[in-house]
Every structure is written in structure tokens, then in C-alpha cells.
Amino acid sequence: MQWTRSYVIRVRDPGSSSEAFDSLTAGLSREPGVEFAAPLTFRPGRPVIHGRYPNDGAGAHRESWFGAASGSGTWSRLAIRAPLAWGCETGLYGGPRVRIGMADFFFDSLHPDLRPNIASVTALPDSEDVVHDDSLLSARFLSHGTAVAGVVAALADNGRGVAGVLWGADLYLYALARGDSLPRDPVVYLAASVLPRAASQGVRVLVSASDFSVGRGPQAGERVKMLDQALQSYVSSGAGNLFVFSAGNDTTRVPVSDFANGGVPHVTAVQTAVARIVARSDADRNRVFVVAGTDRGNVLRDLSNFFVGGTDIAAPAREVLTLAHTSYDADGVQVL
């Protein structure tokens, strides 16, 4: 970001709440001739800007980040206070780049807003025993992995696409489908192939935004046990390893123990394995991170599952601008 004139203004302390700071900076940003305003904190010898507002997509005009001008392209990032985080960490401020893995059916690894950050793509091997499922060719499956990868680590401040939450991360992509083919049992493939490979590649954070509920395989008990063991092995394979899991979209909101014990109709093997680790509350619990989705009113999105007593955070999941090529979700996800 370049400024022709920059000013540091000392004002009366507006109070300790984040809302007070937001109100103050939003008001200053609306003043004539002000491109943007951000709070400063002082380290010995120099001030540090605690807000960074990239110029991607809907944020191409800086004012779109502020006040009433903020719209569907920026609200979700503002809701999680991403600009304040970007003021001190983007993955490019001198530290080692974080290795983030993504497990989904498909990824557009050539997307210009993702490609520079992609360190590795693991495709479904030709030798894998597969089944065919025409539903994989729907826009929902084709676009989902690219959309989530962009939210996590798309390039930012490059005047295009979207701003990833950690735009300086190294992405390791694990695709579980090829055309209309997928492993005979995606859950077994996830446990036997994806998780061990992620561990061997030094992936620090592995994100699964799908429960991989398509396909066929052995009975649920065997699959759950295999995945439970594989998850424990992955999170314990490196200091700080974390498995991030989306709770799902069945509008199921019951105690995590119900997911763990099979007390939920149509529960998937991935949901059960994750819920068992969460319910045990042992050393691995803090290395499995369960997320749910909210809307603009900070209310659970109508489709979002919720592990009662086991969900770590609920964050925006409607009207989120993504890199997906087609609108796969008629319920509000916006597409660039």
C-alpha cells in the first residue's frame, strides 16, 4: 500500500472495547480526503499499523472495507476481524510459511489466485480401486475445494480474486476424485493415504470441509476405528499439528456425544471419528478443531450442524465471496 501523505493523530482513548475502536476508525475513514484509518500500537521506536485492507475483488476500493460501504464481498472478513490479523500476520512477514493441507474432491490448481501458493498437489492415483458417481460432476462438488482453498490461502493485495485468511501459506492439496471416479471408500482412502501423506510432508494444519459421505465401503464401525487411529497419528506426528473439520450441513444440533455414539441419523464415519476424539477430551482434543457456520446476524446458518459441547468456533458461512467458478450453493454463497 502506498500513501502520498500519512498522519498520526492522537485522540482521546475511546475505551477498551473493539466496537469503540471500530466506530472511531470508521468515522475517521469517512472524512473527506481520507483513504483509510487504522489504530496504531507503539513498539519501542516505531508505530505498527494494526489494520491492513487488501485491494482484492470486492475490496478493490479501499472504502468498501468501511462503514455502510462494506458489502457482501468484505463483511465476512470484517466479521472475523481479518484486517486486524493481517496487520500483524499474513504468512509473509518474515517467519516460516505455514504448511496448510486441504482434503476435498477437486481443486482448480491452475487458478491464478491459488497457483503461486500451491506447494504440492496429490491426485487420486490411477492404481486406486474406484467407483463411478455422476453426482461428482455437479457444480457443488467441482467448485467446493477451490472455494475453501481460496478462503484459506488465496493471494491477496494483488487487485484480483479474494483475500485468503493466511495469504502467505503453502498449500498442499489432496484431491479425492478424478472425473466421475472416486475411491471405493473415500473415508478409508482419507485414513490410509491422505493423513499419512500430510504427516510425511510436514503439513501443520489439515482442513477437511467435506465429510466424504459418498461411496461405499466396510461397515461404519471399522471405518470409524481406522479414521480415529489415523487422525490420532496425524495430530501427534508434529508439534502443533491441527485437524480442522466442518461439522456438516444437515441442520443437526445435538450433544457431541450423540455424534460420537452413533445416536444421529445418517451420521458419517468422519463426523463420528472426529466427535469421538472431541468427546474423549484427552490430549488429542485440542488438536481437532470443529467449526460451524453463521449468517450476518451471527446466528447459526440454517443448514449448519453444531456439535453441542464440541464446536470450537462458528464463523461466517453465507454471502462469502470465493474463487469457485460456478454458484454451487443457492442459499447465499457468492461466487467471483
Secondary structure, 3 states (H helix, E strand, C coil): CCCCCCCCCCCCCCCCCHHHHHHHHHHHHCCCCCCCCCCEEEECCEEEECCCCCCCHHHCCHHHHCHHHCCCCCHHHHHCCHHHHHCCCCCCCCCCCCEEEEEECCCCCCCCCCHHHEEEEECCCCCCCEEECHHHHCHHHHHHHHHHHHHHHCCCCCCCCCCCCCCCCEEEEEECCECCEEECCHHHHHHHHHHHHHHHCCCCEEEECCCCCCCCCCCHHHHHHHHHHHHHHHHCCCCCCEEEEECCCCCCEEEHHHHHCCCCCCCCHHHHHHHHHHHHCCCCHHHEEEEEEECCCCCECCCCCEEECCCCEEEECCCCCECCCCCCCCCCCCEC
